[in-house]
Amino acid sequence: MNTLFDATRRAVIAGCAGLCALCLAPGAVAQQYPAKPIRLVVNFPPGGAADVIGRAIAQSMSESLKQQMIVENKPGANGNLGADAVAKSPNDGYTLLMSSGGAMTVNPFLYTKMPFDAERDLAPVAAVARVLVFLVTHPSVPVNNVAEFVAYAKANPGKLSFGSAGSGSSPHLAGEMFKRQAKFFAVHVPYRGAAPALTDLLAGQLQFMFDPGPGLRHVKEGKLKLLAVGSPQRSAQVPDTPTLAEAGMRGFDADTVFGIYAPGGTSTQIVNLLHDEVNKALANQKVIDVIKSIGGEVMAVSRNEFIDRQQKDRERYGAFIKEIGLKVE
């Protein structure tokens, strides 16, 4: 009897201990995390807005977490290649994505077939910046403001080309919005990121583009002309530059929110820890200066606010893409 009682008691104690271990496991994982370097995949090429911001945040987070954060560029398909790689990675918090909002808010409506489910397979961790787009032209284009540009474009139908970070990127959609409202035609040339498009604009291979910020330094050097900001409000970095809405393009808004994502199913504890660490990095003056240098604005908000903004962008961009019938195979 005593032997049977002791065996039963040991089994009950073992079972309780196992349950306690399961209950404590998520917290224990979060406490141990990160125990090794973290890979931050940037789904656009080096030199673009996502890359510039991602590297600044990675440096700050590496110092705070006492673990190296390794940046890896994986561009292609308007961010789909890098986003897909992260979506299919283990959801242990050691592979993250730094992306423009396009892969989550535009691509699902643009591509006839997506390699991942943007809402299911990627978990929003934190917003990092509201990135504006700036209408810039090559100096050879004989215009100095939006009205002159529109008149010139209408007088030269099909002779102007504009580049973008890829089909469906915010610079591309900004260009399509602009063409539609101003009623002129120009040829869109998609690139695998804003940086190579900017290179061709500087070389005169393109006549204009909506630049997500890296081109501002070339404006200061006189290598490009800045005509307008494609946002509802003026940029604090170039306060004398009018918005396209002020120039007659009513309601023009091509802003996008850049953020960091984890594979779907990543534990809430790790996602919350990373969210706090990202917001800590966004308070770092070096990171703030980098975001400001490309004309962006720091966006340190709650996860719920980030998710809400993403949903609103999904609705407005989805409606516009449907309206113009834009599709990519």
N, C-alpha and C positions, 0 to 999 in steps of 0.2 A: 504494500500500500504506500509506504513512505517513498519507495523508489519510483512508483508511478506518479505520486504527487510531485516529487522533485523534478521529474522529467517534464511534467506538464508545466510546472512553474518556470522552468528554464526556457521552454518553448514560448510561453507567453512573454517573458522578459525579452527574449531575442526578437520576437515579432514587434514589440513596442519599440525596441531600439532601432529596428529597421525602419519603422514608420517615422520615427524622429529624424533618422538620417535623411530620409526622403524629403521631409519637411524643411530640413536645414540646408539641403543640397544647393538650391538656387542661391541662397545667401552666401554659402561658402564659396561657390563658384565666383560670385561677384567680388568677394573679398580677396580671392586669389588673383583675380583678373586685373591687369594683364600680366601673364607670366612669361610672355615671349613677345618678339616684335609684331607689330600690327601692319598689315599691308593696306594702303589706301590707293585704290584704283581710281584714276582720273580718266573719264571716258572721252577725253579730247586731247589733242596733241600738246606738246610743250609750248609754252609762250602764250597760250590763250588765257582767257579770264579764269576758267575752271582750274587750270594748272597753276596759275600764279597764286590764286587764293588758296588752293589746296596745299601747296607747298608751305605757305606761311602758317597755316593752321597746323599742319603736320609737325613743323618745327616746334611750335609752342606746346602742342600736346605731348610731344616726345619728352620735353623737359618736365612737364607736369606729371606725366604718368611714370616717368623713370624707365620708359621702354621706347625703343626706336620705332618710329612710324615711317615705313618705307613707301615712297610714292612711286607708283607704276602707271605709266600712260598706256591706255588701251583704247585708241580712237577708232571710229568707224560707224557708219549707219546712224548718224546723228546721235551718237552716244549709246546706241543699242548694244554694240559689241562689248564694251566695258561693263555696262549695266547687266547684261546677260551673264557675264563671267562671275560677277558678284552674286547675282541671284542664284547661281548654281553652286556657290561655294558653301562649305560647312557653316552653319549658323552659330559659331562659337565666339563671335566678336573679333576674330583675328583677320577678317577680310571685310573692308568697308568700301563704299563708293562715294566719290566726290563728283557731283554732277550738276549741270544746269537743270532747270525744271523740265526741259524739253523731253527727256527720255520718259518721264512719268506723266506729263500733261499734254504732250503733243503727239508723240510717236504712236500711242495706241489708236489715234484717229487717222494718222497719216499712212502708216504701213498696213498693207493688206494682210500681212502675216507677221505677228510678233513672236520672238523666240522665248519670251517670258511674259508673265502677267504682272503688270506694273503695280497693281494694288495688292496682289497676294504674295508675290515673290520678293518684294523689297520693302523693308520697314523704315519709314522716315525716322531718322535719329534727331537731326537738328537743322534748322535753316542757318545759313551763314551770311548771306548777303542778298540784297536786292540789286540786281545788275541792270543798269540802264543801257540803252543802245543810242549811239550818236551818229547822225547822218553826216558823213564825211565824204569829200570829193578829192579827186586828184587835182593838183593846181592847174593842169591843162584845161580843165572844164571852165569855161569863161562865165562863171556865176559867183555871186557873193551872198545870196540869200535864197530862201526856199522858193519865193515867187519867181526869181530869175531862173532857178534850176528847173522848175516845172515848165516854164515857157520854153527853155532850151530843149528839154526832153521831148516836148510835144512837137517842136520844130525839127527834131531829129529822131523820128520813130524807128525803133529797132537798132539804133546805132550806139546806144549806151548799154553797158554791161555792169551788173553789180554782183559782188561775191558774198558768200555767207559761210557759216561754219558747217553747213550741210543742209540738205533738203529737210525742211521742217524745223530748223533751228530758229531761235528768236530773231537773229539778224535776217534770216530768210523771210519769216512771216512779217517782220516789220517792212521789208521791201515790198512784199505783196500787198500789204495794207496801204502803203504809200502809193503804189501804182494804181490801186483800185480807187482810192479817194481822189487822187490828182488826175486820174483818167489819162495816163500815158503808158506806153509800152517800153519795157527794157528787158534785156536778156539776163536771166538768172544763171549764175555759174556756181554750183555747189562745190565746197572743198571739204576736206576731212579735218575741219577745225577753223576757227577764226584767224589764227596766226598765219597759215599759208595764204588765206584770202587777203589778209592785210599786206603780205609781202608782194603779191601781184598788184594790189592797188598802188602801193608805193612805186612800183616799177612802171605804172601806167598801163598795165594790161587790162585793168578795170577802170571804170570812170567814177564809181561811187560804191558805198556799202554802208550798212548800219553796223557800226563797230561797237562791241561790248566793252570798250574801255581801253585796251592796250594801245590803241591808235592815238590817244590823247597826247602822248609825249611827242608824237610826230607832228601834231597840230602846233604844239609849242615851238617846234623846230622849223616850222614853215613848210614842212613836206606834205602836209594835207590841209584842206580847208574844212572847218567845222561850221555846218549850217544850222543844225537844230538838234534838239534832244527828243527822242521818241517816247517820252514819258508824260504823265499827267502834270507833273511839277518840274520846274527847272532843277538842274543839278547844282548842288552846293559847290562843286569843284569848278564849274564854268557858269557862274550865275548870270552872266551877261548874254548867254546863248538862249534864244527862245525855244519853247517847246513847239512841236509840230502843230499842236492844238492852237497855240497862239498864232501860228502861221497860216491858219485856215483849215487844218485837218481836224475837224471836230471829233472829240472823244478818242484821239489817237493814244493808244497805250500798248507798248510792246515790251514792258518790263518783264523780267523773269526772276524767279527766286532760286538761287543756287543752294544746294543742301548736301548733307551727308546721310547716307542710307546704309542699312545692314541687311544681310539676307533675311528673308521672311522666317519667322520662327525663332529668331534670336531672343534670348530671355529678356524679360522686362527689366530685370535688375541691371543687366549689362547695357541695354539700350538707355536706361535712365542715367547710368554712370557716364556713358559716352556723351549724352546730351549735356550733362552738367560740365563735362570737360571741354566740349566744343564752346559752350557759352563762356567758360573761363578764358579760353583762347581768344574769343571775340572781344574780351576786355583788355587784351594785351595791346599796348600801343603800337608795337611793330606790325601786328596783324591789321589793326585799324588803319594804319598808314598805307599798307599794301592795298587794302580794299578801296580806300579813298583815291589812291594813285591811278586807279582805272575808272574813276568816276562812280564807283558803286557805293552802297550804303550798308553798314553793318546791320544785320537782322538777328539780334539775339532775342528770340521769342520762345514761348512754351511749345512743347510738341503739338499740343492741340491747335495752337494758332498756326503752326507750320502746316499741319494736315488740312486745316480749314482753308488756308490760302492756296494750297495745292489743288484742292477740290474746285475752288472758284476759277483758278487758271485753267483747269481741265475743262470746265464748262464753257468758258469764253473762247478758248482756242479751238475746242472741239466744234463749236458752232461756226466759227470763221472758216475752218478747214472744210466743213461740210458745205458752207455757202459758196466757196470758190471751187469746190470739187477737186481739191488737191489730194493726190494719192501717189505713194511710192511703192514699187514692187519689192 
